[in-house]
């Protein structure tokens, strides 16, 4: 019997085919079970990562909310301070004008005080006048 390549392949295929199919089934079964285990483990790992990520995002969101509240409070305070600054500037202008008026009044008072006699001098002059009047009337 002459065996050529084609016949040899057919013979091997017929003899090895049932064994191969059985081994292939076992192999595929083992591979599938390992893949299923790995898939489940991977899904658990992804679940843990998702929970961790969600918790960190929640922390950031809470911090953002607090920062936003603080920013709003600061904005209100800055507005209040600006209003107070404007009022203080107006008050300072009024005080400056009043100070100028007071300086002018003080200058007038100083000049008028220079022309007046103090109380001790006035008493001394009053006594002299009384003495002179007493001499003259005698």
Number of C-alpha atoms within 10 A of each C-alpha: 3 5 9 8 9 8 11 11 12 12 13 10 13 11 11 12 14 11 12 12 11 12 12 13 12 12 12 12 12 12 12 12 12 12 12 12 12 12 12 12 12 12 12 12 12 12 12 12 12 12 12 12 12 12 12 12 12 12 12 12 12 12 12 12 12 12 12 12 12 12 12 12 12 12 12 12 12 12 12 11 12 12 12 12 12 11 12 12 12 12 12 12 12 12 12 12 12 12 12 12 12 12 12 12 12 12 12 11 11 11 11 10 11 9 8 10 11 10 9 9 11 12 12 10 13 12 12 12 12 11 12 11 11 10 9 8 7 5
